[in-house]
Amino acid sequence: MNSRERARTTVSTQDHLEVKNILDDLVITKSGSVALVLQTNAINFDLLAEYEQDNKIYAFAGLLNSLNFYIQILIRTKRIDITNYIEYLKNQKRTEITPGLQNMLTIYTQFVQNLIVQNDVLDKNFFIVIPYNPAAPIPGASLFTAKKTKDEQEAQAAMKQDQLLEKAKIFLYPKRDHLIKQLSRMGLTGHQLTNQELINEFYTTYNPEEEGKDGR
């Protein structure tokens, strides 16, 4: 295999991803669409009284009936490394506490250790994705254009991206506010993921072995 063939077969990981960029807390895809991601919490439905369960169901039905745009509900399950928590419990036994508390702490620490040996400790994250697909190109646009320099192409791409983001914000922000209001009626909270939060989520999605590690 010569150097030219090797160059063709060596591609960046980013070439395989649909994400083109993350700007202004929005995800821009290579297909030219934009998405806003909300993260929300959860409730333990089984612990609610029957009338409370009915209220949640009616509120969720109200949310669905109020939609005149597409959404995607995404649930991510992560394994959690609680090694630091176990070390914290062990260190607490060295502090000045009563023998009774020390005994209870020992029993609890052993319970947690047995739990993680027999089962994975999992955490679930809940997201709502709101997509924006811009209008199709203007019909009749000429296919024959003068060849542009690299700087001109980059400037044009940046301008188109700025325009795309502005249109996306006009479309997405009212939908975001509507969903947050509807979530509050269900007793849930929602917030838009920031640039860094989006990057972290994509990183752990494509690097699952890094999930739950300390400092990640």
C-alpha positions as CSV (number, residue, x, y, z in Angstrom):
1,M,0.0,0.0,0.0
2,N,1.5,3.3,-1.1
3,S,1.3,6.6,0.8
4,R,-1.6,7.9,-1.3
5,E,-3.7,4.8,-0.5
6,R,-2.8,5.0,3.2
7,A,-4.0,8.6,3.2
8,R,-7.3,7.6,1.7
9,T,-7.8,4.9,4.3
10,T,-6.8,7.0,7.3
11,V,-9.7,9.1,8.3
12,S,-10.6,11.0,11.4
13,T,-13.2,9.7,13.8
14,Q,-15.2,12.8,13.3
15,D,-15.7,11.8,9.6
16,H,-17.9,9.0,10.9
17,L,-20.1,11.2,13.1
18,E,-23.2,13.0,12.0
19,V,-22.4,16.0,14.2
20,K,-20.7,18.8,12.3
21,N,-20.4,21.4,15.1
22,I,-21.8,22.4,18.5
23,L,-22.4,26.1,18.8
24,D,-24.5,28.3,21.0
25,D,-25.8,25.2,22.9
26,L,-27.1,23.7,19.7
27,V,-26.0,20.7,17.7
28,I,-25.4,21.2,13.9
29,T,-25.4,18.1,11.8
30,K,-23.6,17.4,8.5
31,S,-27.0,17.2,6.8
32,G,-27.7,20.8,7.7
33,S,-30.2,20.4,10.4
34,V,-30.0,21.8,14.0
35,A,-31.1,20.2,17.3
36,L,-31.7,21.6,20.7
37,V,-31.4,19.1,23.6
38,L,-33.3,19.4,26.9
39,Q,-32.4,17.3,29.9
40,T,-35.1,16.4,32.4
41,N,-35.4,14.5,35.6
42,A,-37.7,11.5,36.5
43,I,-40.2,10.5,39.2
44,N,-40.8,7.2,40.8
45,F,-44.3,6.5,39.4
46,D,-44.9,3.4,41.4
47,L,-44.5,5.3,44.7
48,L,-47.2,7.8,43.9
49,A,-50.8,7.5,45.1
50,E,-53.3,6.5,42.5
51,Y,-54.7,10.0,42.1
52,E,-51.2,11.3,41.7
53,Q,-50.5,8.8,39.0
54,D,-53.6,9.8,37.2
55,N,-52.6,13.5,37.4
56,K,-49.2,12.6,35.9
57,I,-50.8,10.6,33.0
58,Y,-53.2,13.5,32.2
59,A,-50.4,16.0,32.3
60,F,-48.3,13.8,30.0
61,A,-51.2,13.4,27.6
62,G,-51.6,17.2,27.7
63,L,-48.0,17.6,26.7
64,L,-48.3,15.2,23.8
65,N,-51.6,16.8,22.6
66,S,-50.0,20.3,22.7
67,L,-47.2,19.4,20.3
68,N,-47.3,20.7,16.7
69,F,-43.7,19.8,16.1
70,Y,-41.5,16.8,16.3
71,I,-39.6,15.7,19.4
72,Q,-37.4,12.7,20.2
73,I,-37.3,11.2,23.8
74,L,-34.0,9.7,24.6
75,I,-33.0,7.7,27.7
76,R,-29.4,6.9,28.3
77,T,-28.3,4.4,30.9
78,K,-24.8,4.7,32.4
79,R,-22.8,2.5,34.7
80,I,-21.6,4.3,37.7
81,D,-18.2,3.8,39.4
82,I,-18.8,4.3,43.2
83,T,-15.3,3.4,44.3
84,N,-14.8,6.9,45.8
85,Y,-18.1,6.6,47.7
86,I,-17.0,3.3,49.3
87,E,-13.6,4.8,50.2
88,Y,-15.5,7.7,51.8
89,L,-17.6,5.3,53.9
90,K,-14.4,3.5,55.0
91,N,-12.8,6.8,56.0
92,Q,-15.8,7.7,58.1
93,K,-15.2,4.7,60.3
94,R,-11.9,6.2,61.3
95,T,-13.6,9.4,62.6
96,E,-14.7,9.8,66.2
97,I,-18.2,8.2,66.1
98,T,-19.9,5.9,68.6
99,P,-19.4,2.2,68.4
100,G,-23.0,1.8,67.4
101,L,-22.7,4.1,64.5
102,Q,-19.4,2.4,63.5
103,N,-21.2,-1.0,63.4
104,M,-24.0,0.4,61.3
105,L,-21.5,2.0,59.0
106,T,-19.7,-1.3,58.6
107,I,-22.9,-3.2,57.8
108,Y,-23.9,-0.5,55.2
109,T,-20.5,-0.5,53.6
110,Q,-20.6,-4.2,53.2
111,F,-24.1,-4.0,51.8
112,V,-23.0,-1.5,49.1
113,Q,-19.9,-3.6,48.2
114,N,-22.1,-6.7,47.8
115,L,-24.5,-4.7,45.7
116,I,-21.9,-3.6,43.2
117,V,-20.4,-7.1,43.0
118,Q,-23.8,-8.7,42.2
119,N,-25.3,-5.9,40.1
120,D,-24.2,-3.0,38.0
121,V,-24.9,0.4,39.6
122,L,-26.8,2.2,36.9
123,D,-27.9,5.8,36.4
124,K,-30.4,7.0,33.8
125,N,-30.5,10.3,32.0
126,F,-33.5,11.6,30.2
127,F,-33.4,13.9,27.2
128,I,-35.9,15.6,24.8
129,V,-34.5,16.5,21.4
130,I,-36.1,19.2,19.3
131,P,-35.0,19.1,15.7
132,Y,-35.0,22.0,13.1
133,N,-34.8,21.2,9.4
134,P,-34.2,24.3,7.3
135,A,-36.2,25.0,4.1
136,A,-34.9,23.4,0.9
137,P,-32.6,25.4,-1.4
138,I,-34.3,28.1,-3.5
139,P,-35.5,26.5,-6.8
140,G,-33.8,27.5,-10.0
141,A,-30.4,28.4,-8.3
142,S,-27.6,28.2,-10.8
143,L,-25.4,25.1,-10.7
144,F,-22.6,27.0,-12.5
145,T,-20.7,29.3,-10.2
146,A,-17.3,30.7,-10.4
147,K,-14.7,28.8,-8.5
148,K,-14.1,30.4,-5.1
149,T,-10.8,30.6,-3.2
150,K,-10.5,28.7,0.1
151,D,-10.9,31.9,2.2
152,E,-14.1,32.8,0.2
153,Q,-15.5,29.3,0.7
154,E,-14.8,29.4,4.4
155,A,-16.3,32.9,4.7
156,Q,-19.4,31.7,2.8
157,A,-19.8,28.6,5.0
158,A,-19.4,30.7,8.2
159,M,-22.1,33.1,6.9
160,K,-24.5,30.2,6.1
161,Q,-23.8,28.7,9.5
162,D,-24.6,31.9,11.2
163,Q,-27.8,32.3,9.2
164,L,-28.8,28.7,10.0
165,L,-28.2,29.2,13.7
166,E,-30.3,32.4,13.8
167,K,-33.2,30.7,11.9
168,A,-32.9,27.6,14.2
169,K,-33.1,29.8,17.4
170,I,-36.2,31.5,16.2
171,F,-37.8,28.1,15.6
172,L,-36.4,26.2,18.6
173,Y,-36.5,28.6,21.5
174,P,-40.4,28.9,21.7
175,K,-40.6,25.1,21.5
176,R,-38.0,24.8,24.2
177,D,-40.0,27.2,26.5
178,H,-43.2,25.4,25.8
179,L,-41.8,22.0,26.7
180,I,-40.2,23.3,29.9
181,K,-43.6,24.7,30.9
182,Q,-45.4,21.4,30.1
183,L,-42.8,19.5,32.1
184,S,-43.3,21.7,35.1
185,R,-47.0,20.7,35.1
186,M,-45.9,17.1,35.5
187,G,-43.6,18.1,38.4
188,L,-40.5,17.8,36.3
189,T,-37.7,20.3,35.5
190,G,-36.0,20.8,32.2
191,H,-32.9,22.7,31.1
192,Q,-31.2,23.1,27.8
193,L,-27.8,21.4,27.6
194,T,-24.9,23.8,27.2
195,N,-22.0,23.3,24.7
196,Q,-19.8,21.6,27.3
197,E,-22.7,19.3,28.4
198,L,-23.4,18.3,24.8
199,I,-19.8,17.6,24.2
200,N,-19.6,15.4,27.3
201,E,-22.7,13.5,26.3
202,F,-21.4,12.8,22.8
203,Y,-18.0,11.8,24.2
204,T,-19.4,9.3,26.6
205,T,-21.8,8.0,23.9
206,Y,-18.9,7.2,21.6
207,N,-16.5,6.2,24.4
208,P,-18.6,4.0,26.7
209,E,-15.6,2.6,28.4
210,E,-14.9,6.0,29.9
211,E,-18.3,6.3,31.6
212,G,-18.3,6.5,35.3
213,K,-14.5,7.0,35.6
214,D,-13.3,9.4,38.1
215,G,-12.5,12.8,36.7
216,R,-14.4,12.1,33.4
